[in-house]
C-alpha cells in the first residue's frame, strides 16, 4: 500500500490515480500543522477565506496561466443538458467499465481545478484601490497534472495552506522575513532537515515565456527542500506582477504581493522521513511562538 | 452581490459560476457548525477521513452512478501529454477569452468530482468482512451540476459533512435515532424552522431506474427542510445496497449502512433566513450536548 516508503505509514491510503486519503493520527497531524500556519496568519491579522477548488478559466486569463502551464492544468466539464446526450452517456458509461470520452457532448471548459490556493485571491481583489496592506490566508485542495505521482511527495490532488500579503514592497519584505523566521523555528523544533533553495516554476516552454526568463534573471522564488529535494514550503515574491495583471493598486502604484505556501502532505512526508510512519511518536506539533 | 437575499450577508461572495466564497465571521460559523457535527461523530467513536474531491469513475461503477445521475456529474480531464496538443492549447487559450473545448486533445474522463462525501467510503471498504460496526466521518467539497444555482441554497460546489455507519440494521437504527435527536436539539437551540420530509433522489430517468422505484416503494431518505424547502440535512438508510454493490459483509450477510449528511452552506442559509445576514448577532453555535 505504501510500497514507496520503507516504513508503514499509519493513516495513509494511496490511490494509483495520484492522491492520498488521510485518516486517524496522520489526519490529526495534518490538521495540527495547518492550525500552526493559520495561527501565524492570525498574528499578521490575516482574513481567512474558503474557496472551492474550482476556479474559472477566464479569471486566470490575465496571468496567461494556460500559456505557461497547459501541462499542469486539470479541467472541469460536464455533459451538455440535451436529453439525448445524457441518455447516451448513461447507456455507455452507467455500469460498464467504459469511461466517458471527451467529445462534443461535453461542455467547453469554463473551470479549472486550481493549481495553487492563492490564485483565488488576485481575481477576488481585481480593481481594488488599497489604503492599507491586505493579509489573507486560505487552505485549498489544489490539483496539478503530472507525469508521475508519489505518495505525499507529488500528488494530482494535494492540500495547500497559503498566507498572502498584497501592498507595498517594504511591508512585503517584513512579511516574508517574519514568515521565514517562523518556518525555520518550526523546522528546528520538528527536527527536520531542510534548506532554502532558489527555484523557478515549471513553465511549459521556458524559452518562449517572458515570465520564465524574468524568474531566471531575477530570482523571486525560494523553496524549503528536504534532502531529497521535495519542496515543503515556498516563499514567492511577485513584485508588481499580480498587481498589474489584476489592476490592484496601492498608494497610487501597482500593488506588490507575495505568498508563502505550505504543502501539507509534503510536511507529513518530511516528518515520516525523519521520525517514521507512526505519527503518535512524532514530536508535538504545536505553535512554536 | 447577494441580490438573491433581502439582506446583506457579511463574509459571503457569490460567483455566477455557481459557488460561494466564505470569509470572516461567516466562515467562522461554517467551521463551528462543522465542528459540532464532528463532535457528534466523535461521540460515536467515528474515524475521520480526508478525501480529495476527485473520485474515480470506476469506483462508482458498482452503484451505476452515471446511469442514475449523468445530469449531476462533474467530470475531470486534462490535455494529453503530446507536445503538439499542449502547444495548440497554450496558443489558443493562453491569454485570450477563448476557453478550451472538449475535443480529442482531452483525456478520457477517469475521475469525477464527488457529488456526495460518503461515496468515498464504500469503495474504500470494498471487500471488507466487518467484525464490528464502522463509524466514519468526513467533510468534503462536493460538486453537482444543476440547471440553476442560488447562493448557499444550490451550488455547483458545496461543503458536505457526513457521518456514516456500516454494520447491522439494529446498530444503524440506533445510530439514526441518536443523530435525529442531536439534529432536532440543535435546530431548536438555533431557533430554526425546519421539518423532516420524505424525499427521493433526483434520478435522471426515474421510470427506467429500479433504484428510483425502490426509493418510492419503500422510502429510505428523510430530509430536514426549511419552510422554503431547502434541505439542510438528510438521513439516508441504504439497507444492504452499498454492502451488496461493494461486497462489504457484516456477520455473514451483506452489511447495512446509513449516512447522515449536512450541507454546510445550507445551514448558513437557514440561519440567515431566521437571524439575518450579520453572523456576529447569531445565537451561539456550540455543542448542545
Contacts between the chains, C-beta under 8 A, distances in Angstrom:
chain1	res1	chain2	res2	distance
A	13	B	124	7.2
A	15	B	56	7.6
A	17	B	54	7.3
A	17	B	56	5.5
A	17	B	110	6.9
A	17	B	111	6.6
A	19	B	52	4.7
A	19	B	54	6.6
A	21	B	49	6.0
A	21	B	50	6.8
A	21	B	51	5.4
A	21	B	52	7.9
A	21	B	120	7.4
A	21	B	124	7.0
A	22	B	49	7.1
A	22	B	50	4.4
A	23	B	47	5.8
A	23	B	48	6.5
A	23	B	49	4.5
A	23	B	50	7.2
A	24	B	47	6.1
A	24	B	48	7.7
A	27	B	48	5.8
A	27	B	49	7.0
A	27	B	50	5.2
A	30	B	50	6.9
A	47	B	23	5.8
A	47	B	24	6.1
A	48	B	23	6.5
A	48	B	24	7.7
A	48	B	27	5.8
A	49	B	21	6.0
A	49	B	22	7.1
A	49	B	23	4.5
A	49	B	27	7.0
A	50	B	21	6.9
A	50	B	22	4.5
A	50	B	23	7.2
A	50	B	27	5.2
A	50	B	30	6.9
A	50	B	159	7.8
A	51	B	21	5.5
A	52	B	19	4.7
A	52	B	21	7.9
A	52	B	141	6.0
A	52	B	156	7.9
A	52	B	157	3.8
A	53	B	53	5.7
A	53	B	113	8.0
A	53	B	141	6.1
A	53	B	157	7.4
A	54	B	17	7.3
A	54	B	19	6.5
A	54	B	143	7.6
A	54	B	156	7.2
A	54	B	157	5.5
A	56	B	15	7.5
A	56	B	17	5.5
A	57	B	93	7.1
A	57	B	99	4.8
A	57	B	100	7.2
A	58	B	97	6.7
A	58	B	99	7.1
A	61	B	95	6.1
A	61	B	96	7.2
A	61	B	97	6.6
A	64	B	94	5.0
A	64	B	95	4.4
A	65	B	94	8.0
A	66	B	89	6.5
A	66	B	90	6.0
A	66	B	93	4.7
A	66	B	94	5.0
A	66	B	100	7.5
A	67	B	90	4.9
A	67	B	91	7.8
A	67	B	93	8.0
A	67	B	94	2.6
A	67	B	95	5.8
A	68	B	90	7.8
A	68	B	94	7.6
A	70	B	79	5.8
A	70	B	86	4.6
A	70	B	87	7.9
A	70	B	89	4.6
A	70	B	90	4.5
A	70	B	93	7.9
A	70	B	94	7.6
A	71	B	79	7.1
A	71	B	81	7.1
A	71	B	86	5.3
A	73	B	78	6.2
A	73	B	79	6.8
A	74	B	76	6.1
A	74	B	77	7.8
A	74	B	78	5.3
A	75	B	76	7.2
A	75	B	77	5.0
A	75	B	78	5.9
A	75	B	79	7.6
A	75	B	100	6.3
A	75	B	106	6.8
A	76	B	74	6.1
A	76	B	75	7.2
A	76	B	76	6.4
A	76	B	113	7.1
A	77	B	74	7.8
A	77	B	75	5.0
A	77	B	77	6.3
A	77	B	102	5.5
A	77	B	109	7.9
A	78	B	73	6.2
A	78	B	74	5.3
A	78	B	75	5.9
A	78	B	145	4.4
A	79	B	70	5.8
A	79	B	71	7.1
A	79	B	73	6.8
A	79	B	75	7.7
A	79	B	145	7.9
A	81	B	71	7.1
A	81	B	147	7.1
A	86	B	70	4.6
A	86	B	71	5.3
A	86	B	204	6.2
A	87	B	70	7.9
A	87	B	205	7.4
A	89	B	66	6.5
A	89	B	70	4.6
A	90	B	66	6.0
A	90	B	67	4.9
A	90	B	68	7.8
A	90	B	70	4.5
A	90	B	204	6.1
A	90	B	205	7.3
A	91	B	67	7.8
A	93	B	57	7.1
A	93	B	66	4.7
A	93	B	70	7.9
A	94	B	64	5.0
A	94	B	65	8.0
A	94	B	66	5.0
A	94	B	67	2.6
A	94	B	68	7.6
A	94	B	70	7.6
A	95	B	61	6.1
A	95	B	64	4.4
A	95	B	67	5.8
A	96	B	61	7.1
A	97	B	58	6.7
A	97	B	61	6.6
A	99	B	57	4.8
A	99	B	58	7.1
A	99	B	108	5.2
A	99	B	109	5.6
A	99	B	110	5.7
A	100	B	57	7.1
A	100	B	66	7.5
A	100	B	75	6.3
A	100	B	108	6.7
A	100	B	109	4.2
A	101	B	108	5.0
A	101	B	109	7.4
A	102	B	77	5.5
A	102	B	102	4.0
A	102	B	103	6.8
A	102	B	104	7.3
A	102	B	106	3.7
A	102	B	107	7.2
A	102	B	108	6.8
A	102	B	109	6.7
A	103	B	102	6.8
A	103	B	103	7.7
A	103	B	104	8.0
A	104	B	102	7.3
A	106	B	75	6.9
A	106	B	102	3.7
A	106	B	106	7.8
A	107	B	102	7.2
A	108	B	99	5.2
A	108	B	100	6.7
A	108	B	101	4.9
A	108	B	102	6.8
A	109	B	77	7.9
A	109	B	99	5.6
A	109	B	100	4.2
A	109	B	101	7.4
A	109	B	102	6.7
A	110	B	17	6.9
A	110	B	99	5.7
A	111	B	17	6.6
A	113	B	53	8.0
A	113	B	76	7.1
A	120	B	21	7.4
A	124	B	13	7.2
A	124	B	21	7.0
A	141	B	52	6.0
A	141	B	53	6.1
A	141	B	141	6.9
A	143	B	54	7.6
A	145	B	78	4.4
A	145	B	79	7.9
A	147	B	81	7.1
A	156	B	52	7.9
A	156	B	54	7.2
A	157	B	52	3.8
A	157	B	53	7.4
A	157	B	54	5.6
A	159	B	50	7.8
A	204	B	86	6.2
A	204	B	90	6.1
A	205	B	87	7.4
A	205	B	90	7.3
